[in-house]
Amino acid sequence: MLSYPSKAHVQEARQLHRQPLRFEVFDITPFEPVGRQSLAIALVFVGGIALSIVLGGGLASFSVWQNWVVYPFLAVVPILVFFLNMRDTHRVLSEEKRRQLEAVQDRIVTSSRKLMRHIEAGENTGTLGGEISALVAYEERLQAARTWPYNTAMLRTLFVSVIVPGGGAMAGLLFDVLFR
């Protein structure tokens, strides 16, 4: 029998979803399944486009000028699907990166001002110079952190899956034109 969740369960679920998401900005491997899912969806689109080429008249359909207008736009669809599907994850990663960058930049400014006050007063600066250097290095590392949940292999697969069918169709058309 199908039962609906009680109000208490719904309330618990709402509280759970309001919890802040905690993750390490330098390790985005927990988000890579989103990238793999985006790649799978994009490959489904590539397969559908390839099937439309094969079942829609084969290579002979490439001699029709309307197809030359439509298929380039269709080739862009899997790429758009790939990136648009990851947009929300990218937003979350970017916001966390920005938040951490702002915090570290504030600490750099505070430490730099403190260092200058010590220098102007002729006091010992202690470890402030090293602290600022470490903060600057951390800032550079944060700026270099990725905010898109994909890796090079995923991009390569997407690129090859979009280019190879188009290249194969073009080669077939060229073969048809040259040898007929």
VMD Tcl script that builds the backbone (N, CA, C; Angstrom):
set m [mol new atoms 540]
animate dup $m
set s [atomselect $m all]
$s set {name element resname resid chain x y z} {
  {N N MET 1 A 0.838 -1.175 0.000}
  {CA C MET 1 A 0.000 0.000 0.000}
  {C C MET 1 A 0.883 1.238 0.000}
  {N N LEU 2 A 0.523 2.212 -0.754}
  {CA C LEU 2 A 1.274 3.462 -0.851}
  {C C LEU 2 A 0.901 4.359 0.309}
  {N N SER 3 A 1.906 4.825 1.026}
  {CA C SER 3 A 1.617 5.742 2.134}
  {C C SER 3 A 2.401 7.029 1.928}
  {N N TYR 4 A 1.827 8.092 2.364}
  {CA C TYR 4 A 2.456 9.395 2.231}
  {C C TYR 4 A 3.245 9.700 3.494}
  {N N PRO 5 A 4.318 10.470 3.373}
  {CA C PRO 5 A 5.098 10.791 4.568}
  {C C PRO 5 A 4.298 11.663 5.530}
  {N N SER 6 A 4.557 11.435 6.807}
  {CA C SER 6 A 3.871 12.227 7.819}
  {C C SER 6 A 4.442 13.644 7.845}
  {N N LYS 7 A 3.752 14.539 8.522}
  {CA C LYS 7 A 4.214 15.924 8.634}
  {C C LYS 7 A 5.569 15.975 9.324}
  {N N ALA 8 A 5.789 15.084 10.292}
  {CA C ALA 8 A 7.069 15.062 11.005}
  {C C ALA 8 A 8.205 14.693 10.049}
  {N N HIS 9 A 7.962 13.715 9.169}
  {CA C HIS 9 A 8.987 13.323 8.202}
  {C C HIS 9 A 9.275 14.443 7.212}
  {N N VAL 10 A 8.238 15.118 6.774}
  {CA C VAL 10 A 8.412 16.237 5.850}
  {C C VAL 10 A 9.216 17.342 6.523}
  {N N GLN 11 A 8.898 17.624 7.791}
  {CA C GLN 11 A 9.617 18.660 8.534}
  {C C GLN 11 A 11.095 18.279 8.696}
  {N N GLU 12 A 11.377 17.009 8.987}
  {CA C GLU 12 A 12.764 16.552 9.119}
  {C C GLU 12 A 13.505 16.699 7.798}
  {N N ALA 13 A 12.840 16.368 6.709}
  {CA C ALA 13 A 13.468 16.497 5.393}
  {C C ALA 13 A 13.780 17.959 5.090}
  {N N ARG 14 A 12.869 18.850 5.423}
  {CA C ARG 14 A 13.109 20.280 5.196}
  {C C ARG 14 A 14.304 20.763 6.011}
  {N N GLN 15 A 14.385 20.329 7.261}
  {CA C GLN 15 A 15.516 20.726 8.100}
  {C C GLN 15 A 16.823 20.192 7.529}
  {N N LEU 16 A 16.787 18.977 7.032}
  {CA C LEU 16 A 17.979 18.375 6.446}
  {C C LEU 16 A 18.441 19.168 5.225}
  {N N HIS 17 A 17.506 19.582 4.383}
  {CA C HIS 17 A 17.868 20.333 3.185}
  {C C HIS 17 A 18.352 21.745 3.491}
  {N N ARG 18 A 18.012 22.272 4.655}
  {CA C ARG 18 A 18.485 23.605 5.035}
  {C C ARG 18 A 19.894 23.606 5.618}
  {N N GLN 19 A 20.432 22.419 5.881}
  {CA C GLN 19 A 21.772 22.320 6.440}
  {C C GLN 19 A 22.786 22.848 5.429}
  {N N PRO 20 A 23.789 23.560 5.897}
  {CA C PRO 20 A 24.795 24.063 4.956}
  {C C PRO 20 A 25.610 22.912 4.368}
  {N N LEU 21 A 25.898 23.034 3.098}
  {CA C LEU 21 A 26.687 22.032 2.403}
  {C C LEU 21 A 28.158 22.277 2.715}
  {N N ARG 22 A 28.829 21.279 3.223}
  {CA C ARG 22 A 30.243 21.416 3.560}
  {C C ARG 22 A 31.052 20.523 2.635}
  {N N PHE 23 A 32.042 21.112 2.002}
  {CA C PHE 23 A 32.913 20.364 1.111}
  {C C PHE 23 A 34.235 21.107 0.997}
  {N N GLU 24 A 35.224 20.405 0.512}
  {CA C GLU 24 A 36.561 20.968 0.326}
  {C C GLU 24 A 36.650 21.514 -1.087}
  {N N VAL 25 A 36.949 22.794 -1.204}
  {CA C VAL 25 A 36.973 23.445 -2.512}
  {C C VAL 25 A 38.104 22.908 -3.401}
  {N N PHE 26 A 39.136 22.339 -2.797}
  {CA C PHE 26 A 40.252 21.792 -3.573}
  {C C PHE 26 A 39.997 20.357 -4.040}
  {N N ASP 27 A 39.003 19.687 -3.464}
  {CA C ASP 27 A 38.694 18.311 -3.835}
  {C C ASP 27 A 37.255 18.261 -4.340}
  {N N ILE 28 A 37.094 18.322 -5.652}
  {CA C ILE 28 A 35.743 18.316 -6.205}
  {C C ILE 28 A 35.333 16.927 -6.702}
  {N N THR 29 A 36.091 15.907 -6.318}
  {CA C THR 29 A 35.738 14.553 -6.749}
  {C C THR 29 A 34.327 14.131 -6.319}
  {N N PRO 30 A 33.789 14.594 -5.166}
  {CA C PRO 30 A 32.401 14.225 -4.862}
  {C C PRO 30 A 31.392 14.773 -5.887}
  {N N PHE 31 A 31.783 15.789 -6.640}
  {CA C PHE 31 A 30.880 16.388 -7.618}
  {C C PHE 31 A 31.070 15.813 -9.022}
  {N N GLU 32 A 32.092 15.007 -9.234}
  {CA C GLU 32 A 32.343 14.467 -10.563}
  {C C GLU 32 A 31.240 13.551 -11.090}
  {N N PRO 33 A 30.460 12.871 -10.235}
  {CA C PRO 33 A 29.321 12.124 -10.787}
  {C C PRO 33 A 28.341 13.019 -11.560}
  {N N VAL 34 A 28.233 14.272 -11.159}
  {CA C VAL 34 A 27.390 15.210 -11.904}
  {C C VAL 34 A 27.971 15.397 -13.302}
  {N N GLY 35 A 29.290 15.506 -13.393}
  {CA C GLY 35 A 29.947 15.635 -14.691}
  {C C GLY 35 A 29.756 14.389 -15.542}
  {N N ARG 36 A 29.866 13.209 -14.919}
  {CA C ARG 36 A 29.666 11.966 -15.661}
  {C C ARG 36 A 28.219 11.847 -16.148}
  {N N GLN 37 A 27.277 12.263 -15.311}
  {CA C GLN 37 A 25.871 12.242 -15.721}
  {C C GLN 37 A 25.656 13.204 -16.892}
  {N N SER 38 A 26.243 14.377 -16.837}
  {CA C SER 38 A 26.124 15.347 -17.930}
  {C C SER 38 A 26.708 14.783 -19.210}
  {N N LEU 39 A 27.843 14.088 -19.091}
  {CA C LEU 39 A 28.468 13.477 -20.257}
  {C C LEU 39 A 27.557 12.392 -20.838}
  {N N ALA 40 A 26.960 11.574 -19.977}
  {CA C ALA 40 A 26.070 10.516 -20.460}
  {C C ALA 40 A 24.869 11.108 -21.198}
  {N N ILE 41 A 24.298 12.164 -20.655}
  {CA C ILE 41 A 23.154 12.803 -21.310}
  {C C ILE 41 A 23.575 13.402 -22.644}
  {N N ALA 42 A 24.744 14.039 -22.676}
  {CA C ALA 42 A 25.239 14.622 -23.922}
  {C C ALA 42 A 25.490 13.537 -24.962}
  {N N LEU 43 A 26.019 12.393 -24.526}
  {CA C LEU 43 A 26.268 11.293 -25.464}
  {C C LEU 43 A 24.966 10.703 -26.001}
  {N N VAL 44 A 23.915 10.724 -25.200}
  {CA C VAL 44 A 22.610 10.283 -25.688}
  {C C VAL 44 A 22.148 11.219 -26.813}
  {N N PHE 45 A 22.356 12.507 -26.635}
  {CA C PHE 45 A 22.009 13.457 -27.693}
  {C C PHE 45 A 22.844 13.211 -28.950}
  {N N VAL 46 A 24.141 12.943 -28.767}
  {CA C VAL 46 A 24.998 12.651 -29.920}
  {C C VAL 46 A 24.489 11.410 -30.640}
  {N N GLY 47 A 24.127 10.385 -29.883}
  {CA C GLY 47 A 23.584 9.170 -30.487}
  {C C GLY 47 A 22.298 9.439 -31.248}
  {N N GLY 48 A 21.438 10.265 -30.682}
  {CA C GLY 48 A 20.195 10.609 -31.360}
  {C C GLY 48 A 20.442 11.372 -32.655}
  {N N ILE 49 A 21.399 12.280 -32.613}
  {CA C ILE 49 A 21.734 13.042 -33.825}
  {C C ILE 49 A 22.335 12.113 -34.874}
  {N N ALA 50 A 23.224 11.212 -34.439}
  {CA C ALA 50 A 23.821 10.259 -35.382}
  {C C ALA 50 A 22.751 9.363 -35.995}
  {N N LEU 51 A 21.805 8.925 -35.178}
  {CA C LEU 51 A 20.711 8.104 -35.709}
  {C C LEU 51 A 19.859 8.899 -36.697}
  {N N SER 52 A 19.652 10.168 -36.413}
  {CA C SER 52 A 18.859 10.976 -37.345}
  {C C SER 52 A 19.577 11.127 -38.682}
  {N N ILE 53 A 20.898 11.148 -38.649}
  {CA C ILE 53 A 21.654 11.219 -39.903}
  {C C ILE 53 A 21.516 9.912 -40.672}
  {N N VAL 54 A 21.681 8.798 -39.967}
  {CA C VAL 54 A 21.639 7.485 -40.617}
  {C C VAL 54 A 20.229 7.154 -41.095}
  {N N LEU 55 A 19.241 7.356 -40.229}
  {CA C LEU 55 A 17.872 6.973 -40.571}
  {C C LEU 55 A 17.144 8.036 -41.385}
  {N N GLY 56 A 17.671 9.231 -41.424}
  {CA C GLY 56 A 17.008 10.320 -42.134}
  {C C GLY 56 A 17.463 10.461 -43.565}
  {N N GLY 57 A 17.982 9.448 -44.156}
  {CA C GLY 57 A 18.376 9.529 -45.552}
  {C C GLY 57 A 19.844 9.244 -45.767}
  {N N GLY 58 A 20.563 8.972 -44.702}
  {CA C GLY 58 A 21.982 8.631 -44.837}
  {C C GLY 58 A 22.814 9.801 -45.311}
  {N N LEU 59 A 23.901 9.461 -45.956}
  {CA C LEU 59 A 24.830 10.494 -46.412}
  {C C LEU 59 A 24.260 11.313 -47.556}
  {N N ALA 60 A 23.292 10.770 -48.263}
  {CA C ALA 60 A 22.680 11.519 -49.361}
  {C C ALA 60 A 21.960 12.758 -48.852}
  {N N SER 61 A 21.509 12.706 -47.611}
  {CA C SER 61 A 20.800 13.858 -47.055}
  {C C SER 61 A 21.727 15.057 -46.857}
  {N N PHE 62 A 23.031 14.827 -46.896}
  {CA C PHE 62 A 23.968 15.938 -46.734}
  {C C PHE 62 A 24.054 16.816 -47.977}
  {N N SER 63 A 23.520 16.337 -49.084}
  {CA C SER 63 A 23.538 17.179 -50.287}
  {C C SER 63 A 22.407 18.209 -50.262}
  {N N VAL 64 A 21.490 18.073 -49.313}
  {CA C VAL 64 A 20.393 19.031 -49.162}
  {C C VAL 64 A 20.890 20.199 -48.312}
  {N N TRP 65 A 20.745 21.402 -48.815}
  {CA C TRP 65 A 21.305 22.565 -48.133}
  {C C TRP 65 A 20.675 22.816 -46.771}
  {N N GLN 66 A 19.410 22.435 -46.567}
  {CA C GLN 66 A 18.742 22.658 -45.283}
  {C C GLN 66 A 19.438 21.897 -44.159}
  {N N ASN 67 A 19.968 20.724 -44.490}
  {CA C ASN 67 A 20.684 19.946 -43.472}
  {C C ASN 67 A 21.974 20.632 -43.059}
  {N N TRP 68 A 22.591 21.361 -43.962}
  {CA C TRP 68 A 23.817 22.091 -43.629}
  {C C TRP 68 A 23.524 23.236 -42.669}
  {N N VAL 69 A 22.274 23.671 -42.633}
  {CA C VAL 69 A 21.870 24.713 -41.690}
  {C C VAL 69 A 21.514 24.096 -40.339}
  {N N VAL 70 A 20.844 22.960 -40.354}
  {CA C VAL 70 A 20.333 22.355 -39.123}
  {C C VAL 70 A 21.406 21.605 -38.335}
  {N N TYR 71 A 22.199 20.770 -38.998}
  {CA C TYR 71 A 23.124 19.896 -38.269}
  {C C TYR 71 A 24.234 20.625 -37.505}
  {N N PRO 72 A 24.757 21.747 -37.974}
  {CA C PRO 72 A 25.725 22.450 -37.119}
  {C C PRO 72 A 25.115 22.913 -35.796}
  {N N PHE 73 A 23.862 23.336 -35.844}
  {CA C PHE 73 A 23.196 23.719 -34.602}
  {C C PHE 73 A 22.965 22.502 -33.716}
  {N N LEU 74 A 22.626 21.380 -34.326}
  {CA C LEU 74 A 22.432 20.152 -33.558}
  {C C LEU 74 A 23.734 19.670 -32.925}
  {N N ALA 75 A 24.860 19.942 -33.563}
  {CA C ALA 75 A 26.156 19.542 -32.997}
  {C C ALA 75 A 26.468 20.323 -31.729}
  {N N VAL 76 A 25.910 21.520 -31.608}
  {CA C VAL 76 A 26.143 22.348 -30.425}
  {C C VAL 76 A 25.276 21.895 -29.249}
  {N N VAL 77 A 24.156 21.249 -29.537}
  {CA C VAL 77 A 23.220 20.836 -28.481}
  {C C VAL 77 A 23.875 19.949 -27.424}
  {N N PRO 78 A 24.627 18.893 -27.774}
  {CA C PRO 78 A 25.242 18.074 -26.718}
  {C C PRO 78 A 26.221 18.871 -25.846}
  {N N ILE 79 A 26.918 19.807 -26.442}
  {CA C ILE 79 A 27.859 20.617 -25.669}
  {C C ILE 79 A 27.097 21.497 -24.686}
  {N N LEU 80 A 26.015 22.103 -25.151}
  {CA C LEU 80 A 25.179 22.916 -24.260}
  {C C LEU 80 A 24.572 22.069 -23.149}
  {N N VAL 81 A 24.080 20.896 -23.506}
  {CA C VAL 81 A 23.496 19.997 -22.504}
  {C C VAL 81 A 24.546 19.639 -21.457}
  {N N PHE 82 A 25.757 19.347 -21.901}
  {CA C PHE 82 A 26.844 18.972 -20.992}
  {C C PHE 82 A 27.088 20.069 -19.956}
  {N N PHE 83 A 27.228 21.306 -20.416}
  {CA C PHE 83 A 27.556 22.393 -19.492}
  {C C PHE 83 A 26.339 22.912 -18.713}
  {N N LEU 84 A 25.187 22.978 -19.338}
  {CA C LEU 84 A 24.013 23.485 -18.634}
  {C C LEU 84 A 23.563 22.550 -17.521}
  {N N ASN 85 A 23.769 21.260 -17.700}
  {CA C ASN 85 A 23.406 20.299 -16.667}
  {C C ASN 85 A 24.273 20.472 -15.409}
  {N N MET 86 A 25.467 21.006 -15.570}
  {CA C MET 86 A 26.380 21.183 -14.435}
  {C C MET 86 A 26.349 22.599 -13.874}
  {N N ARG 87 A 25.517 23.452 -14.422}
  {CA C ARG 87 A 25.513 24.870 -14.051}
  {C C ARG 87 A 25.295 25.090 -12.551}
  {N N ASP 88 A 24.327 24.397 -11.947}
  {CA C ASP 88 A 24.055 24.595 -10.520}
  {C C ASP 88 A 25.221 24.135 -9.653}
  {N N THR 89 A 25.834 23.030 -10.022}
  {CA C THR 89 A 27.007 22.556 -9.278}
  {C C THR 89 A 28.143 23.556 -9.407}
  {N N HIS 90 A 28.335 24.092 -10.602}
  {CA C HIS 90 A 29.357 25.116 -10.822}
  {C C HIS 90 A 29.079 26.341 -9.953}
  {N N ARG 91 A 27.809 26.722 -9.861}
  {CA C ARG 91 A 27.440 27.878 -9.045}
  {C C ARG 91 A 27.797 27.646 -7.577}
  {N N VAL 92 A 27.483 26.469 -7.060}
  {CA C VAL 92 A 27.793 26.148 -5.660}
  {C C VAL 92 A 29.302 26.194 -5.427}
  {N N LEU 93 A 30.063 25.565 -6.321}
  {CA C LEU 93 A 31.520 25.560 -6.178}
  {C C LEU 93 A 32.093 26.967 -6.304}
  {N N SER 94 A 31.577 27.752 -7.217}
  {CA C SER 94 A 32.066 29.124 -7.410}
  {C C SER 94 A 31.779 29.999 -6.198}
  {N N GLU 95 A 30.581 29.850 -5.635}
  {CA C GLU 95 A 30.235 30.646 -4.451}
  {C C GLU 95 A 31.141 30.311 -3.272}
  {N N GLU 96 A 31.410 29.032 -3.078}
  {CA C GLU 96 A 32.303 28.640 -1.974}
  {C C GLU 96 A 33.712 29.151 -2.218}
  {N N LYS 97 A 34.170 29.058 -3.449}
  {CA C LYS 97 A 35.498 29.563 -3.790}
  {C C LYS 97 A 35.566 31.072 -3.542}
  {N N ARG 98 A 34.540 31.793 -3.965}
  {CA C ARG 98 A 34.497 33.245 -3.759}
  {C C ARG 98 A 34.474 33.587 -2.268}
  {N N ARG 99 A 33.679 32.845 -1.503}
  {CA C ARG 99 A 33.593 33.086 -0.059}
  {C C ARG 99 A 34.953 32.891 0.614}
  {N N GLN 100 A 35.635 31.809 0.256}
  {CA C GLN 100 A 36.944 31.552 0.847}
  {C C GLN 100 A 37.982 32.568 0.378}
  {N N LEU 101 A 37.899 32.983 -0.890}
  {CA C LEU 101 A 38.828 33.995 -1.395}
  {C C LEU 101 A 38.652 35.319 -0.655}
  {N N GLU 102 A 37.392 35.715 -0.435}
  {CA C GLU 102 A 37.146 36.958 0.302}
  {C C GLU 102 A 37.724 36.885 1.706}
  {N N ALA 103 A 37.546 35.752 2.374}
  {CA C ALA 103 A 38.058 35.590 3.741}
  {C C ALA 103 A 39.578 35.669 3.766}
  {N N VAL 104 A 40.236 35.010 2.840}
  {CA C VAL 104 A 41.705 35.006 2.830}
  {C C VAL 104 A 42.238 36.389 2.431}
  {N N GLN 105 A 41.553 37.067 1.518}
  {CA C GLN 105 A 41.995 38.401 1.127}
  {C C GLN 105 A 41.833 39.397 2.274}
  {N N ASP 106 A 40.768 39.249 3.058}
  {CA C ASP 106 A 40.603 40.089 4.248}
  {C C ASP 106 A 41.735 39.849 5.242}
  {N N ARG 107 A 42.107 38.577 5.416}
  {CA C ARG 107 A 43.208 38.255 6.337}
  {C C ARG 107 A 44.526 38.816 5.829}
  {N N ILE 108 A 44.730 38.801 4.513}
  {CA C ILE 108 A 45.966 39.359 3.938}
  {C C ILE 108 A 46.027 40.858 4.215}
  {N N VAL 109 A 44.928 41.542 3.996}
  {CA C VAL 109 A 44.884 42.996 4.242}
  {C C VAL 109 A 45.129 43.296 5.719}
  {N N THR 110 A 44.458 42.569 6.600}
  {CA C THR 110 A 44.628 42.778 8.040}
  {C C THR 110 A 46.072 42.529 8.463}
  {N N SER 111 A 46.650 41.428 8.007}
  {CA C SER 111 A 48.029 41.091 8.373}
  {C C SER 111 A 49.016 42.099 7.781}
  {N N SER 112 A 48.751 42.553 6.577}
  {CA C SER 112 A 49.644 43.542 5.946}
  {C C SER 112 A 49.623 44.857 6.710}
  {N N ARG 113 A 48.444 45.287 7.117}
  {CA C ARG 113 A 48.345 46.525 7.913}
  {C C ARG 113 A 49.063 46.372 9.251}
  {N N LYS 114 A 48.893 45.223 9.855}
  {CA C LYS 114 A 49.556 44.953 11.134}
  {C C LYS 114 A 51.077 44.963 10.950}
  {N N LEU 115 A 51.554 44.358 9.865}
  {CA C LEU 115 A 52.983 44.335 9.557}
  {C C LEU 115 A 53.509 45.760 9.381}
  {N N MET 116 A 52.772 46.568 8.631}
  {CA C MET 116 A 53.209 47.956 8.408}
  {C C MET 116 A 53.230 48.744 9.709}
  {N N ARG 117 A 52.267 48.537 10.588}
  {CA C ARG 117 A 52.270 49.232 11.888}
  {C C ARG 117 A 53.502 48.843 12.700}
  {N N HIS 118 A 53.849 47.548 12.693}
  {CA C HIS 118 A 55.045 47.100 13.425}
  {C C HIS 118 A 56.307 47.704 12.830}
  {N N ILE 119 A 56.370 47.742 11.518}
  {CA C ILE 119 A 57.564 48.300 10.859}
  {C C ILE 119 A 57.681 49.789 11.165}
  {N N GLU 120 A 56.584 50.533 11.064}
  {CA C GLU 120 A 56.606 51.979 11.333}
  {C C GLU 120 A 56.950 52.273 12.781}
  {N N ALA 121 A 56.540 51.411 13.694}
  {CA C ALA 121 A 56.840 51.622 15.113}
  {C C ALA 121 A 58.217 51.082 15.482}
  {N N GLY 122 A 58.887 50.454 14.527}
  {CA C GLY 122 A 60.207 49.903 14.798}
  {C C GLY 122 A 60.162 48.665 15.673}
  {N N GLU 123 A 59.031 47.989 15.697}
  {CA C GLU 123 A 58.872 46.795 16.525}
  {C C GLU 123 A 59.254 45.550 15.727}
  {N N ASN 124 A 59.433 44.463 16.450}
  {CA C ASN 124 A 59.729 43.184 15.828}
  {C C ASN 124 A 58.485 42.697 15.082}
  {N N THR 125 A 58.649 42.304 13.836}
  {CA C THR 125 A 57.508 41.851 13.033}
  {C C THR 125 A 57.179 40.384 13.270}
  {N N GLY 126 A 58.043 39.669 13.920}
  {CA C GLY 126 A 57.788 38.268 14.245}
  {C C GLY 126 A 57.549 37.431 12.998}
  {N N THR 127 A 56.469 36.726 13.004}
  {CA C THR 127 A 56.169 35.811 11.892}
  {C C THR 127 A 55.151 36.389 10.905}
  {N N LEU 128 A 54.892 37.690 10.993}
  {CA C LEU 128 A 53.884 38.290 10.117}
  {C C LEU 128 A 54.237 38.145 8.636}
  {N N GLY 129 A 55.496 38.308 8.297}
  {CA C GLY 129 A 55.919 38.159 6.900}
  {C C GLY 129 A 55.642 36.761 6.375}
  {N N GLY 130 A 55.971 35.779 7.172}
  {CA C GLY 130 A 55.712 34.392 6.783}
  {C C GLY 130 A 54.226 34.098 6.695}
  {N N GLU 131 A 53.457 34.682 7.615}
  {CA C GLU 131 A 52.003 34.500 7.597}
  {C C GLU 131 A 51.398 35.091 6.317}
  {N N ILE 132 A 51.868 36.273 5.946}
  {CA C ILE 132 A 51.364 36.914 4.730}
  {C C ILE 132 A 51.748 36.091 3.508}
  {N N SER 133 A 52.970 35.593 3.476}
  {CA C SER 133 A 53.402 34.757 2.346}
  {C C SER 133 A 52.548 33.496 2.236}
  {N N ALA 134 A 52.265 32.874 3.369}
  {CA C ALA 134 A 51.434 31.673 3.365}
  {C C ALA 134 A 50.014 31.999 2.904}
  {N N LEU 135 A 49.484 33.134 3.349}
  {CA C LEU 135 A 48.141 33.532 2.927}
  {C C LEU 135 A 48.087 33.831 1.430}
  {N N VAL 136 A 49.128 34.470 0.904}
  {CA C VAL 136 A 49.182 34.762 -0.532}
  {C C VAL 136 A 49.270 33.463 -1.333}
  {N N ALA 137 A 50.059 32.511 -0.865}
  {CA C ALA 137 A 50.158 31.217 -1.546}
  {C C ALA 137 A 48.805 30.496 -1.518}
  {N N TYR 138 A 48.125 30.563 -0.381}
  {CA C TYR 138 A 46.806 29.946 -0.266}
  {C C TYR 138 A 45.805 30.632 -1.193}
  {N N GLU 139 A 45.898 31.956 -1.285}
  {CA C GLU 139 A 45.027 32.711 -2.189}
  {C C GLU 139 A 45.245 32.282 -3.643}
  {N N GLU 140 A 46.497 32.126 -4.044}
  {CA C GLU 140 A 46.805 31.693 -5.412}
  {C C GLU 140 A 46.261 30.297 -5.678}
  {N N ARG 141 A 46.380 29.439 -4.679}
  {CA C ARG 141 A 45.862 28.073 -4.822}
  {C C ARG 141 A 44.338 28.083 -4.937}
  {N N LEU 142 A 43.688 28.935 -4.161}
  {CA C LEU 142 A 42.234 29.064 -4.258}
  {C C LEU 142 A 41.815 29.584 -5.630}
  {N N GLN 143 A 42.540 30.561 -6.138}
  {CA C GLN 143 A 42.199 31.116 -7.447}
  {C C GLN 143 A 42.337 30.076 -8.554}
  {N N ALA 144 A 43.243 29.133 -8.384}
  {CA C ALA 144 A 43.464 28.093 -9.393}
  {C C ALA 144 A 42.508 26.909 -9.233}
  {N N ALA 145 A 41.736 26.866 -8.159}
  {CA C ALA 145 A 40.834 25.737 -7.911}
  {C C ALA 145 A 39.743 25.683 -8.973}
  {N N ARG 146 A 39.415 24.458 -9.406}
  {CA C ARG 146 A 38.394 24.258 -10.431}
  {C C ARG 146 A 36.997 24.433 -9.841}
  {N N THR 147 A 36.092 24.920 -10.666}
  {CA C THR 147 A 34.711 25.072 -10.219}
  {C C THR 147 A 33.729 24.343 -11.125}
  {N N TRP 148 A 34.230 23.622 -12.105}
  {CA C TRP 148 A 33.380 22.800 -12.964}
  {C C TRP 148 A 33.675 21.335 -12.656}
  {N N PRO 149 A 32.637 20.512 -12.414}
  {CA C PRO 149 A 32.853 19.116 -12.008}
  {C C PRO 149 A 33.098 18.156 -13.160}
  {N N TYR 150 A 34.083 18.441 -13.970}
  {CA C TYR 150 A 34.461 17.510 -15.025}
  {C C TYR 150 A 35.974 17.408 -15.052}
  {N N ASN 151 A 36.466 16.386 -15.723}
  {CA C ASN 151 A 37.906 16.239 -15.876}
  {C C ASN 151 A 38.232 16.211 -17.370}
  {N N THR 152 A 39.501 16.144 -17.686}
  {CA C THR 152 A 39.947 16.204 -19.075}
  {C C THR 152 A 39.409 15.039 -19.886}
  {N N ALA 153 A 39.331 13.868 -19.282}
  {CA C ALA 153 A 38.817 12.699 -20.007}
  {C C ALA 153 A 37.372 12.915 -20.440}
  {N N MET 154 A 36.564 13.544 -19.581}
  {CA C MET 154 A 35.173 13.816 -19.942}
  {C C MET 154 A 35.095 14.776 -21.125}
  {N N LEU 155 A 35.904 15.824 -21.082}
  {CA C LEU 155 A 35.909 16.791 -22.192}
  {C C LEU 155 A 36.373 16.140 -23.484}
  {N N ARG 156 A 37.402 15.315 -23.386}
  {CA C ARG 156 A 37.919 14.624 -24.567}
  {C C ARG 156 A 36.844 13.718 -25.163}
  {N N THR 157 A 36.134 12.981 -24.320}
  {CA C THR 157 A 35.063 12.105 -24.791}
  {C C THR 157 A 33.966 12.908 -25.479}
  {N N LEU 158 A 33.576 14.021 -24.870}
  {CA C LEU 158 A 32.543 14.859 -25.470}
  {C C LEU 158 A 33.000 15.408 -26.813}
  {N N PHE 159 A 34.214 15.917 -26.859}
  {CA C PHE 159 A 34.739 16.496 -28.094}
  {C C PHE 159 A 34.806 15.447 -29.199}
  {N N VAL 160 A 35.366 14.300 -28.880}
  {CA C VAL 160 A 35.507 13.238 -29.883}
  {C C VAL 160 A 34.138 12.741 -30.319}
  {N N SER 161 A 33.201 12.618 -29.391}
  {CA C SER 161 A 31.881 12.097 -29.752}
  {C C SER 161 A 31.106 13.068 -30.632}
  {N N VAL 162 A 31.400 14.339 -30.553}
  {CA C VAL 162 A 30.734 15.322 -31.413}
  {C C VAL 162 A 31.462 15.441 -32.751}
  {N N ILE 163 A 32.798 15.416 -32.730}
  {CA C ILE 163 A 33.585 15.625 -33.942}
  {C C ILE 163 A 33.609 14.385 -34.839}
  {N N VAL 164 A 33.766 13.199 -34.261}
  {CA C VAL 164 A 33.914 11.981 -35.067}
  {C C VAL 164 A 32.695 11.717 -35.957}
  {N N PRO 165 A 31.455 11.771 -35.437}
  {CA C PRO 165 A 30.330 11.544 -36.352}
  {C C PRO 165 A 30.269 12.582 -37.469}
  {N N GLY 166 A 30.529 13.838 -37.139}
  {CA C GLY 166 A 30.537 14.881 -38.167}
  {C C GLY 166 A 31.645 14.662 -39.175}
  {N N GLY 167 A 32.819 14.275 -38.697}
  {CA C GLY 167 A 33.945 13.993 -39.593}
  {C C GLY 167 A 33.676 12.783 -40.460}
  {N N GLY 168 A 33.050 11.757 -39.882}
  {CA C GLY 168 A 32.703 10.569 -40.661}
  {C C GLY 168 A 31.690 10.889 -41.751}
  {N N ALA 169 A 30.719 11.704 -41.414}
  {CA C ALA 169 A 29.723 12.103 -42.407}
  {C C ALA 169 A 30.365 12.925 -43.514}
  {N N MET 170 A 31.256 13.826 -43.143}
  {CA C MET 170 A 31.950 14.652 -44.138}
  {C C MET 170 A 32.840 13.783 -45.025}
  {N N ALA 171 A 33.524 12.810 -44.426}
  {CA C ALA 171 A 34.375 11.917 -45.210}
  {C C ALA 171 A 33.541 11.094 -46.179}
  {N N GLY 172 A 32.394 10.610 -45.726}
  {CA C GLY 172 A 31.506 9.855 -46.600}
  {C C GLY 172 A 30.993 10.708 -47.755}
  {N N LEU 173 A 30.634 11.940 -47.462}
  {CA C LEU 173 A 30.184 12.858 -48.513}
  {C C LEU 173 A 31.297 13.144 -49.495}
  {N N LEU 174 A 32.489 13.378 -49.016}
  {CA C LEU 174 A 33.633 13.628 -49.874}
  {C C LEU 174 A 33.929 12.408 -50.741}
  {N N PHE 175 A 33.852 11.233 -50.142}
  {CA C PHE 175 A 34.068 9.987 -50.887}
  {C C PHE 175 A 33.026 9.856 -51.988}
  {N N ASP 176 A 31.763 10.162 -51.661}
  {CA C ASP 176 A 30.677 10.115 -52.647}
  {C C ASP 176 A 30.935 11.070 -53.802}
  {N N VAL 177 A 31.354 12.280 -53.487}
  {CA C VAL 177 A 31.578 13.300 -54.520}
  {C C VAL 177 A 32.790 12.938 -55.400}
  {N N LEU 178 A 33.855 12.466 -54.788}
  {CA C LEU 178 A 35.090 12.187 -55.544}
  {C C LEU 178 A 35.018 10.929 -56.395}
  {N N PHE 179 A 34.310 9.911 -55.947}
  {CA C PHE 179 A 34.350 8.623 -56.629}
  {C C PHE 179 A 33.038 8.246 -57.325}
  {N N ARG 180 A 32.180 9.205 -57.537}
  {CA C ARG 180 A 30.941 8.925 -58.303}
  {C C ARG 180 A 30.833 9.804 -59.486}
}
mol reanalyze $m
mol bondsrecalc $m
mol representation Tube
mol addrep $m
